[in-house]
Amino acid sequence: MGDHATDRGVNLDNQDTPFHFSEWTDIPFSNAAAFGAWANANPDTAYALINRTVSSFRETAQQVEQANNQATYLQGIVNTFQNLAPHADDNRRQHFSKKVNDPDEFDGNKSKFEAFETQLTIKLLANADHFPQEKDKVTYVFSLLRGDAAAQVQHYIDNATQTIGCPDVLTLMQDLRAAFGDPDRRATAQNAIHNLLQKNKSFAEYLAAFNRDIGFTGYNEETKKSTLRRGLSAELLRALEDKDVGAMSFRELVETCQRLDSNMKHTASLLASRSQGRQPRGPGSHFAAPLGAAAPTALPPVSVGDAMDLSAGAAVPRVQGLVNGKLTPEEKLRRRQAGLCTYCGGPGHIAANCPQLAARNARNPVRGAVGAIEPAPAAPAEQEKA
């Protein structure tokens, strides 16, 4: 190689490594020796070519360094987002709807299926954002099943693949309803309503039982009204006699019954308090009036009162309208028309709330409970049957 090429560092005679400078020259070099021979013949061109190659390497190194810096920067961003991700999940949870109580677990008891289905519907509607996908709902329902109910839908679960083959909640509930639901809910509801009577229950208790089934009967407004009235207690029916029930809507009839029932309870409570507030009299009394205090004023006697208790040792006075311990039809009618109690003849209450009847039953707990009308010797039950 010539001195010119050697001075510029081009001494590659002993190099066997192939050189590829096709980017800058059309001359092919099979190895370093060939390039050295060419460089000795063309020193200026070879020198320029080498400088250009070195510059290219430096540029490539700078690009690699920049790429590394960019990668480091991007990795920092990724790490930042990864650190924020758990907090983002917490924020999303805070925006979930307020958790509604879970339904009771269902074990296949047919009498509890309707309540389970209702509770489940409310849960899935109120907390729909807790179950973003249909499979989440299906899995949730499966988690509530026990015993026969779980066995009924076991065929959907593939333990080998740990998957549930049920497509949606509607399909799952149809299977459960077919196995544990009422096949003729309407007929069942109509039978239950037909046999429902208030008897000695409060109107609130009667209405709760009525509402449990009336929605399944398919009855119209007028049929609901007549069905509700048919099961009312005798006291409420009498209290409704002077009301224009025909002009009322079903809701208005319910509100009227609630008001009348409340009034009767209040009246009975006042009379019972007044009766219990009297001082006992006669021998053996453990109560004495304070010195200087006026003697308590006794309540005015009513037409029958405790004298209707014909138990052993009780005196039986002569009472107008009472024959052989029973009220005459005329006396029954008179008391009802006058708004008097058919047990004691007193005003302001009915037999079911009669304080004297309550006191009598308290003295004779075996024969009857408070508020009950006994078929016992005094025959107050006969008075009520009319």
C-alpha positions as CSV (number, residue, x, y, z in Angstrom):
1,M,0.0,0.0,0.0
2,G,1.4,3.5,-0.8
3,D,2.7,6.0,1.7
4,H,-0.3,8.3,1.2
5,A,-2.7,5.6,2.2
6,T,-0.5,4.4,5.0
7,D,-0.2,7.9,6.5
8,R,-3.9,8.1,6.7
9,G,-4.2,4.8,8.4
10,V,-5.3,2.6,5.6
11,N,-3.1,-0.5,6.1
12,L,-5.5,-3.5,5.7
13,D,-3.3,-5.9,3.7
14,N,-3.4,-8.6,6.3
15,Q,-7.1,-8.4,7.0
16,D,-9.4,-11.1,5.7
17,T,-12.7,-9.7,7.0
18,P,-15.1,-8.8,4.2
19,F,-15.9,-5.1,3.7
20,H,-19.2,-3.9,2.4
21,F,-19.2,-0.2,1.4
22,S,-21.9,-0.5,-1.2
23,E,-23.7,2.4,0.5
24,W,-21.0,4.8,-0.6
25,T,-19.3,3.2,-3.7
26,D,-20.1,0.8,-6.4
27,I,-16.7,-1.0,-6.0
28,P,-17.2,-4.4,-4.3
29,F,-14.7,-5.4,-1.7
30,S,-14.6,-9.1,-0.9
31,N,-12.3,-8.7,2.0
32,A,-10.0,-6.2,3.8
33,A,-7.1,-7.0,1.5
34,A,-9.0,-6.1,-1.5
35,F,-10.1,-2.8,0.1
36,G,-6.5,-2.2,1.0
37,A,-5.4,-2.6,-2.6
38,W,-8.1,-0.3,-3.8
39,A,-7.3,2.3,-1.0
40,N,-3.6,2.3,-2.0
41,A,-4.6,3.0,-5.6
42,N,-7.2,5.6,-4.5
43,P,-6.0,7.1,-1.2
44,D,-8.1,10.3,-1.2
45,T,-11.3,8.5,-2.0
46,A,-10.6,5.7,0.5
47,Y,-9.9,8.3,3.2
48,A,-13.2,10.1,2.6
49,L,-15.0,6.8,2.6
50,I,-13.5,5.8,5.9
51,N,-14.3,9.1,7.5
52,R,-17.9,8.8,6.3
53,T,-18.1,5.3,7.8
54,V,-16.8,6.5,11.1
55,S,-19.3,9.3,11.2
56,S,-22.1,6.9,10.4
57,F,-21.0,4.7,13.3
58,R,-21.0,7.7,15.6
59,E,-24.5,8.7,14.5
60,T,-25.7,5.2,15.0
61,A,-24.2,5.2,18.5
62,Q,-26.0,8.5,19.3
63,Q,-29.2,7.1,18.0
64,V,-28.8,4.0,20.1
65,E,-28.1,6.2,23.2
66,Q,-31.2,8.3,22.4
67,A,-33.3,5.2,22.0
68,N,-32.0,3.9,25.4
69,N,-32.9,7.3,27.0
70,Q,-36.3,7.2,25.4
71,A,-36.9,3.6,26.6
72,T,-35.9,4.6,30.1
73,Y,-38.3,7.6,30.0
74,L,-41.1,5.4,28.7
75,Q,-40.4,2.7,31.3
76,G,-40.7,5.4,34.0
77,I,-44.2,6.4,32.6
78,V,-45.2,2.7,32.6
79,N,-44.1,2.3,36.2
80,T,-46.0,5.4,37.2
81,F,-49.2,4.1,35.7
82,Q,-48.7,0.7,37.3
83,N,-48.3,2.4,40.7
84,L,-51.5,4.4,40.1
85,A,-53.6,1.4,38.9
86,P,-54.5,0.1,42.3
87,H,-55.7,3.5,43.4
88,A,-57.7,3.8,40.2
89,D,-59.4,0.5,41.0
90,D,-60.2,1.9,44.5
91,N,-61.7,5.0,43.0
92,R,-63.9,2.9,40.7
93,R,-65.1,0.9,43.6
94,Q,-66.0,4.1,45.5
95,H,-68.4,4.9,42.6
96,F,-70.2,1.6,42.8
97,S,-73.8,1.7,43.9
98,K,-74.4,1.1,47.6
99,K,-74.4,-2.6,48.3
100,V,-77.8,-4.1,48.8
101,N,-78.1,-7.0,51.2
102,D,-77.6,-10.4,49.6
103,P,-80.6,-12.7,49.3
104,D,-80.9,-15.6,51.8
105,E,-79.3,-18.8,50.5
106,F,-81.8,-21.1,48.8
107,D,-81.7,-24.8,49.6
108,G,-84.7,-26.0,47.5
109,N,-87.5,-25.3,50.0
110,K,-90.5,-24.5,47.7
111,S,-92.2,-22.3,50.2
112,K,-89.2,-20.0,50.2
113,F,-88.5,-19.9,46.4
114,E,-90.8,-16.9,45.7
115,A,-89.0,-14.8,48.4
116,F,-85.6,-15.9,47.1
117,E,-86.5,-14.9,43.5
118,T,-87.8,-11.5,44.6
119,Q,-84.7,-10.7,46.7
120,L,-82.4,-11.8,43.9
121,T,-84.2,-9.6,41.4
122,I,-83.8,-6.6,43.7
123,K,-80.1,-7.3,44.3
124,L,-79.3,-7.7,40.6
125,L,-81.2,-4.5,39.7
126,A,-79.9,-2.3,42.5
127,N,-76.3,-3.4,42.2
128,A,-76.1,-4.0,38.4
129,D,-72.8,-2.2,38.3
130,H,-71.3,-4.8,40.6
131,F,-72.0,-7.5,37.9
132,P,-70.7,-5.9,34.6
133,Q,-70.9,-9.2,32.7
134,E,-73.6,-11.8,32.5
135,K,-71.2,-14.5,33.7
136,D,-70.7,-12.5,36.9
137,K,-74.5,-12.6,37.6
138,V,-74.6,-16.4,36.9
139,T,-71.7,-17.1,39.1
140,Y,-73.3,-15.0,41.9
141,V,-76.6,-16.9,41.7
142,F,-74.8,-20.2,41.8
143,S,-73.0,-19.1,45.0
144,L,-76.3,-18.7,46.8
145,L,-77.6,-22.2,46.0
146,R,-77.4,-25.1,48.5
147,G,-78.8,-28.6,48.8
148,D,-81.4,-29.7,46.3
149,A,-81.3,-26.3,44.6
150,A,-77.6,-26.6,43.9
151,A,-78.0,-30.2,42.7
152,Q,-80.8,-29.2,40.3
153,V,-78.4,-27.0,38.2
154,Q,-75.2,-29.0,38.9
155,H,-75.1,-30.1,35.3
156,Y,-74.1,-26.6,34.2
157,I,-70.8,-26.8,36.0
158,D,-67.7,-28.4,34.4
159,N,-65.3,-29.0,37.2
160,A,-62.5,-30.2,34.8
161,T,-62.4,-26.9,33.0
162,Q,-63.8,-24.8,35.9
163,T,-66.4,-23.2,33.8
164,I,-70.2,-22.7,34.1
165,G,-72.1,-23.6,30.9
166,C,-75.3,-21.6,31.8
167,P,-75.6,-18.8,29.3
168,D,-77.5,-16.3,31.5
169,V,-79.5,-15.7,34.7
170,L,-82.9,-16.0,33.0
171,T,-82.1,-19.5,31.9
172,L,-80.9,-20.4,35.3
173,M,-83.9,-19.0,37.1
174,Q,-86.3,-20.8,34.6
175,D,-84.7,-24.1,35.6
176,L,-85.1,-23.3,39.3
177,R,-88.6,-22.0,38.9
178,A,-89.6,-25.2,37.0
179,A,-88.3,-27.3,39.9
180,F,-89.3,-25.2,42.9
181,G,-91.8,-22.6,41.8
182,D,-95.6,-22.7,41.9
183,P,-96.8,-24.1,38.5
184,D,-100.1,-22.1,38.9
185,R,-99.4,-19.1,41.0
186,R,-102.6,-17.4,40.0
187,A,-104.9,-20.2,41.2
188,T,-102.9,-20.5,44.4
189,A,-103.2,-16.8,45.1
190,Q,-107.0,-16.8,44.4
191,N,-107.5,-19.7,46.8
192,A,-105.4,-18.0,49.5
193,I,-107.4,-14.7,49.1
194,H,-110.7,-16.6,49.2
195,N,-109.8,-18.3,52.5
196,L,-108.3,-15.2,54.1
197,L,-110.2,-13.8,57.1
198,Q,-109.1,-11.0,59.5
199,K,-110.7,-12.7,62.6
200,N,-109.0,-11.2,65.7
201,K,-105.9,-9.9,63.9
202,S,-105.3,-6.2,63.4
203,F,-106.1,-4.7,60.0
204,A,-102.4,-4.2,59.3
205,E,-101.7,-7.9,59.7
206,Y,-104.7,-8.8,57.5
207,L,-103.7,-6.3,54.8
208,A,-100.1,-7.7,54.8
209,A,-101.4,-11.2,54.1
210,F,-103.9,-9.8,51.5
211,N,-101.2,-7.9,49.6
212,R,-98.9,-11.0,49.5
213,D,-101.3,-12.7,47.1
214,I,-103.6,-10.1,45.6
215,G,-101.1,-9.1,42.9
216,F,-101.1,-12.6,41.4
217,T,-104.8,-13.0,41.2
218,G,-105.4,-10.7,38.2
219,Y,-108.4,-9.1,39.9
220,N,-109.7,-5.7,38.8
221,E,-110.3,-2.8,41.2
222,E,-113.9,-3.7,42.1
223,T,-113.1,-7.3,42.7
224,K,-110.2,-6.3,45.0
225,K,-112.5,-4.1,47.0
226,S,-115.2,-6.8,47.4
227,T,-112.6,-9.4,48.3
228,L,-111.0,-7.2,50.9
229,R,-114.4,-6.4,52.5
230,R,-115.4,-10.1,52.5
231,G,-112.6,-11.0,54.9
232,L,-112.9,-8.0,57.3
233,S,-113.8,-8.5,61.0
234,A,-117.4,-8.0,62.1
235,E,-116.3,-4.8,63.9
236,L,-114.8,-3.2,60.8
237,L,-117.7,-4.2,58.7
238,R,-120.1,-2.5,61.1
239,A,-117.8,0.6,61.2
240,L,-118.0,0.7,57.4
241,E,-121.9,0.6,57.3
242,D,-122.2,4.4,57.2
243,K,-119.4,4.9,54.6
244,D,-120.0,5.2,50.9
245,V,-117.7,2.2,50.0
246,G,-119.0,2.0,46.4
247,A,-117.6,5.5,45.6
248,M,-114.2,4.6,47.0
249,S,-111.2,3.4,45.1
250,F,-109.4,0.3,46.4
251,R,-106.7,2.5,47.9
252,E,-109.3,4.8,49.6
253,L,-111.0,1.7,51.1
254,V,-107.7,0.5,52.5
255,E,-107.0,3.9,54.0
256,T,-110.5,4.1,55.5
257,C,-110.1,0.7,57.1
258,Q,-106.7,1.7,58.5
259,R,-108.1,4.8,60.0
260,L,-111.1,3.0,61.5
261,D,-109.0,0.3,62.9
262,S,-106.6,2.8,64.5
263,N,-109.5,4.7,66.0
264,M,-111.0,1.5,67.6
265,K,-107.6,0.6,69.0
266,H,-107.2,4.1,70.5
267,T,-110.7,4.0,72.0
268,A,-110.1,0.6,73.5
269,S,-106.8,1.7,75.0
270,L,-108.4,4.8,76.6
271,L,-111.2,2.7,78.1
272,A,-108.8,0.1,79.4
273,S,-106.6,2.8,81.0
274,R,-109.7,4.3,82.7
275,S,-110.8,0.9,83.9
276,Q,-107.4,0.0,85.3
277,G,-107.1,3.4,87.0
278,R,-110.0,2.8,89.5
279,Q,-109.1,2.0,93.1
280,P,-110.2,-1.4,94.3
281,R,-112.9,-1.4,97.0
282,G,-114.2,-3.8,99.6
283,P,-112.6,-6.1,102.2
284,G,-109.1,-7.3,101.6
285,S,-108.1,-4.3,99.5
286,H,-104.4,-3.5,99.6
287,F,-104.9,0.0,98.4
288,A,-105.9,2.9,100.6
289,A,-106.6,6.5,99.6
290,P,-104.3,9.1,101.1
291,L,-105.5,11.0,104.1
292,G,-107.5,14.0,103.2
293,A,-107.9,12.8,99.6
294,A,-111.3,12.6,98.1
295,A,-112.7,9.2,97.4
296,P,-112.4,8.2,93.8
297,T,-115.5,8.6,91.7
298,A,-116.7,5.3,90.4
299,L,-117.5,5.0,86.7
300,P,-121.2,4.9,85.9
301,P,-122.5,1.3,85.8
302,V,-123.4,-0.1,82.4
303,S,-126.4,-2.2,81.6
304,V,-124.8,-5.7,81.9
305,G,-121.2,-5.5,83.0
306,D,-119.5,-8.2,85.0
307,A,-122.9,-9.4,86.1
308,M,-122.9,-11.4,82.9
309,D,-120.3,-13.7,84.4
310,L,-122.4,-16.6,85.5
311,S,-119.5,-18.5,87.1
312,A,-120.1,-20.2,90.5
313,G,-121.0,-17.7,93.2
314,A,-121.7,-14.8,90.9
315,A,-125.0,-13.0,91.4
316,V,-127.2,-12.5,88.3
317,P,-129.2,-9.3,88.4
318,R,-132.2,-8.7,86.3
319,V,-131.1,-6.9,83.1
320,Q,-133.5,-5.5,80.5
321,G,-133.3,-7.4,77.3
322,L,-131.6,-10.4,78.8
323,V,-133.4,-13.7,78.9
324,N,-131.8,-16.9,80.3
325,G,-128.4,-15.2,80.0
326,K,-128.9,-14.3,76.4
327,L,-129.8,-10.9,74.7
328,T,-133.1,-10.8,73.0
329,P,-133.0,-10.0,69.2
330,E,-134.7,-6.7,70.0
331,E,-132.0,-5.7,72.5
332,K,-129.2,-6.7,70.1
333,L,-130.7,-4.6,67.4
334,R,-131.2,-1.7,69.8
335,R,-127.6,-1.7,71.0
336,R,-126.2,-1.9,67.5
337,Q,-128.3,0.9,66.2
338,A,-127.4,3.0,69.2
339,G,-123.7,2.2,68.7
340,L,-123.4,0.4,72.0
341,C,-121.2,-2.5,73.0
342,T,-123.1,-5.8,72.5
343,Y,-121.4,-7.3,75.5
344,C,-121.8,-4.7,78.3
345,G,-124.1,-2.1,76.6
346,G,-121.6,0.7,77.1
347,P,-121.0,3.5,74.6
348,G,-117.8,4.3,72.7
349,H,-116.5,0.8,72.0
350,I,-117.4,-2.6,70.6
351,A,-117.4,-6.0,72.1
352,A,-113.9,-6.9,70.8
353,N,-112.5,-3.9,72.7
354,C,-114.8,-4.1,75.7
355,P,-112.8,-3.3,78.9
356,Q,-115.2,-5.3,81.1
357,L,-114.8,-8.3,78.9
358,A,-111.1,-7.9,79.1
359,A,-111.3,-7.7,82.9
360,R,-113.5,-10.8,82.9
361,N,-111.1,-12.8,80.8
362,A,-108.2,-11.7,83.0
363,R,-110.1,-13.2,86.0
364,N,-110.8,-16.4,84.0
365,P,-107.6,-17.0,82.0
366,V,-108.4,-20.6,81.3
367,R,-111.8,-19.9,79.8
368,G,-110.7,-17.2,77.3
369,A,-108.2,-14.6,76.3
370,V,-108.5,-10.9,76.5
371,G,-110.8,-9.6,73.7
372,A,-112.3,-13.1,73.0
373,I,-116.0,-13.7,73.2
374,E,-116.7,-16.9,74.9
375,P,-119.4,-19.4,74.3
376,A,-119.3,-19.9,78.1
377,P,-122.3,-19.7,80.6
378,A,-123.0,-15.9,80.1
379,A,-123.2,-16.6,76.4
380,P,-121.7,-13.4,75.1
381,A,-120.8,-15.3,72.0
382,E,-124.4,-15.7,71.3
383,Q,-124.7,-11.9,71.4
384,E,-122.0,-11.6,68.8
385,K,-123.5,-14.1,66.3
386,A,-126.5,-11.9,65.7
